[in-house]
Amino acid sequence: MEEIERLAQLIRESKKTIVFTGAGVSTESGIPDFRSPGGIWSKYDPEDFTIQRFLSSLDTRKSFWKASAEGELLMEAKPNPAHYAIAELHQLGKLDSVITQNIDNLHQKAGVPEDRVLELHGNMQWVVCLGCRSRFPLLQILQKVKGGIEVPDCPDCQGILKPDVVLFGEALLQETLREATRRAQNCDLFIVIGSTLVIYPAAYMPTYAREAGARLAIVNLTPTPLDHYATVVIRGKAGDIMPKVMERVRLF
């Protein structure tokens, strides 16, 4: 496939590649897109998951922890071939960083170092106290929920606990957003994988890279608003395409 060879060539020529990933990478590990049939929003009202309701309503926090306990597949999910292909970019010294909209920790499980993964929407593996800012593994807190505590509180200060992800109405962590922007503006190749590029401000990242002179590549099942700016566009599943790309990279 000509496009696969072209992307492999771009990677070979690159000295500083950024990979930007969206839900299309996670779905291949069995994690449903929140908006797809069978996803969280087909079972719960998204209006109940705003930061405002989370803070003000005990019933909302009960619903949230119930949904978190039922969504434990996030803890059990394993990286798929796309994650391992991205990790191979790091092993080859090509990867500057991964900027991800996903919250599943699968890039780290596949072998990308923690400090090379910028999680714009947080990480579901952790829970944060909104009082003292202590962080706890999600599994530790879910054990309390499964033991009958409907709304767990902070073991240290009894403050409100929240999964360390961005809820509706909540701003992205500015430090992470600034670092992602800085890296996007300083790469020479920006590869979008599994994102429709319609969720902002995350979707600004490839534009920042392109405006700074980087080449843009897009691997996604469906069209995106930036396809016409890309040097190469490949339609397909990330887990099918990226291993083939890396196979071509390894040949040279």
C-alpha positions in Angstrom: 0.0 0.0 0.0 1.5 3.3 -1.2 0.3 5.3 1.8 1.8 2.9 4.3 5.2 3.1 2.6 4.9 6.9 2.5 4.2 7.1 6.3 7.1 4.8 6.9 9.3 7.1 4.9 8.2 10.1 6.9 9.1 8.3 10.1 12.5 7.3 8.8 13.2 11.0 7.9 11.9 12.3 11.2 14.0 13.3 14.1 11.2 14.2 16.5 7.9 12.5 16.0 4.7 13.1 18.0 1.9 10.6 18.0 -1.6 11.9 18.9 -4.1 9.2 19.9 -7.9 9.2 20.3 -10.6 6.7 21.1 -10.0 4.7 17.9 -6.9 3.3 19.4 -8.6 2.2 22.7 -11.6 0.6 21.1 -9.3 -2.1 19.6 -8.4 -3.1 23.2 -12.1 -3.7 23.9 -12.8 -0.3 25.5 -16.0 1.1 24.0 -16.1 4.7 22.8 -18.1 6.5 25.5 -20.5 7.7 22.7 -20.9 4.4 20.9 -23.7 1.9 21.4 -22.9 0.0 24.6 -20.7 2.9 25.8 -21.2 4.7 29.1 -23.6 7.3 27.7 -26.0 4.7 26.5 -26.5 3.6 30.2 -26.0 6.9 32.0 -27.0 10.5 31.4 -23.9 12.6 30.6 -25.5 15.5 32.4 -25.0 13.6 35.7 -21.3 13.6 35.0 -20.5 17.3 35.0 -18.0 18.6 37.6 -20.7 20.9 39.0 -23.1 18.0 39.7 -20.3 15.8 41.0 -19.3 18.4 43.6 -22.8 19.4 44.6 -24.8 16.1 44.6 -24.2 13.0 46.7 -26.5 11.0 44.4 -24.4 12.0 41.4 -21.3 10.8 43.1 -23.0 7.5 43.9 -23.9 7.1 40.2 -20.3 8.0 39.3 -18.8 5.4 41.5 -21.3 2.8 40.4 -20.3 3.5 36.8 -16.6 3.3 37.7 -17.0 0.0 39.4 -19.0 -1.4 36.4 -16.3 0.0 34.0 -13.5 -2.0 35.5 -12.6 -3.3 32.0 -10.4 -0.2 31.9 -8.2 -1.9 34.5 -8.2 -5.3 32.6 -7.7 -4.0 29.1 -4.4 -4.8 27.4 -2.5 -2.9 24.8 -3.2 -3.8 21.2 -0.8 -3.9 18.2 -1.2 -0.1 17.6 0.0 0.6 21.2 3.0 -1.7 20.6 3.8 -0.1 17.3 3.8 3.4 18.9 6.1 2.0 21.7 8.5 0.8 19.0 8.9 4.3 17.8 10.2 5.1 21.3 12.6 2.1 21.2 13.9 3.4 17.8 14.6 6.8 19.2 12.0 8.5 17.0 9.3 9.3 19.5 9.3 12.7 21.2 6.1 12.0 23.0 2.5 10.7 22.9 -0.3 13.2 23.3 -3.4 11.3 24.1 -7.1 11.9 24.6 -7.4 8.4 26.2 -7.5 7.8 29.9 -6.7 4.0 29.9 -2.9 4.0 30.6 -2.4 1.6 27.7 0.5 3.5 26.2 2.5 3.1 29.4 1.5 -0.6 29.6 2.9 -1.0 26.0 6.2 0.4 27.0 6.1 4.2 26.4 7.8 5.8 29.5 5.5 7.7 31.8 7.2 11.0 31.1 6.7 10.6 27.4 2.9 10.4 27.7 0.9 13.6 27.9 -2.7 12.7 29.0 -4.9 15.6 28.1 -8.0 14.1 29.8 -6.3 12.4 32.7 -5.8 8.8 33.7 -8.6 6.5 35.0 -6.1 4.4 36.9 -5.9 7.0 39.6 -8.2 8.8 42.0 -7.4 12.3 43.4 -8.7 13.9 46.6 -10.1 17.4 45.8 -9.2 18.4 49.4 -5.5 17.4 50.0 -4.7 16.4 46.4 -3.5 12.9 47.5 -3.6 10.3 44.7 -4.7 6.7 45.1 -4.8 3.7 42.7 -8.4 3.3 41.4 -8.4 -0.4 42.3 -7.8 0.5 46.0 -10.9 2.8 46.0 -13.1 0.4 43.9 -12.5 -2.2 46.6 -14.3 0.0 49.0 -17.2 0.5 46.5 -17.5 -3.2 46.0 -17.4 -3.6 49.8 -20.6 -1.6 50.1 -19.3 2.0 50.5 -21.4 3.9 47.9 -19.4 7.1 48.1 -15.8 6.6 49.3 -13.9 9.6 50.7 -10.2 10.4 51.1 -8.5 8.1 53.6 -6.2 11.0 54.6 -8.5 14.0 55.0 -12.1 12.6 54.3 -12.3 15.0 51.3 -14.2 14.3 48.1 -12.5 11.7 45.8 -12.7 11.9 42.1 -11.2 9.7 39.4 -8.2 11.7 38.0 -9.9 12.4 34.7 -11.5 15.5 33.2 -15.3 15.6 33.7 -17.7 17.6 31.6 -17.4 21.3 32.4 -13.9 20.9 33.9 -10.9 22.6 32.4 -8.0 20.5 31.1 -4.9 20.6 33.3 -3.2 23.7 32.1 0.3 22.5 32.7 -0.3 19.4 30.5 -2.0 21.4 27.8 0.9 23.9 27.7 3.5 21.1 27.5 1.6 19.4 24.8 1.3 22.6 22.8 5.0 23.3 23.2 6.0 19.8 22.0 3.5 20.0 19.1 5.1 23.2 18.0 8.6 21.7 18.1 8.2 18.4 16.3 8.9 17.6 12.6 6.3 14.9 12.2 2.8 14.7 13.9 0.9 11.5 13.5 -2.8 11.4 14.4 -4.0 7.9 15.1 -7.6 7.0 15.9 -9.0 10.5 16.4 -11.8 12.3 14.5 -10.2 15.6 15.6 -13.5 17.2 16.8 -12.9 17.4 20.5 -11.3 20.7 21.5 -8.9 22.0 22.7 -7.1 18.7 22.2 -7.8 18.8 18.4 -5.8 22.0 18.1 -2.6 20.1 18.6 -2.1 18.9 15.0 -2.8 22.4 13.8 -0.2 23.8 16.0 2.3 21.3 14.6 1.4 22.0 11.0 1.6 25.8 11.4 5.1 25.4 12.9 6.2 23.4 9.9 5.8 19.8 10.8 4.4 17.2 8.4 1.0 15.8 9.3 -0.1 12.2 8.9 -3.5 10.8 9.8 -4.5 7.2 10.4 -8.2 6.9 11.1 -11.3 4.9 10.0 -13.3 8.0 9.1 -12.5 11.5 7.6 -11.3 14.3 9.8 -11.4 18.1 9.4 -7.6 18.2 8.8 -7.3 15.5 6.1 -6.7 18.0 3.4 -3.7 19.4 5.3 -2.0 16.0 5.7 0.9 14.7 3.8 -0.5 11.2 4.0 -4.0 10.0 5.1 -4.6 6.3 5.7 -8.1 4.9 6.2 -8.1 1.8 8.5 -7.9 0.4 12.0 -4.8 1.6 13.9 -4.0 -2.0 15.0 -3.9 -3.1 11.3 -2.1 -0.1 9.9 0.6 0.8 12.4 2.3 -2.7 12.6 2.6 -2.6 8.8 4.1 0.8 8.9 6.6 -0.2 11.5 7.5 -3.3 9.5 8.4 -1.0 6.6 10.4 1.3 9.0 12.4 -1.6 10.2 13.5 -2.6 6.7 15.8 0.5 6.4 
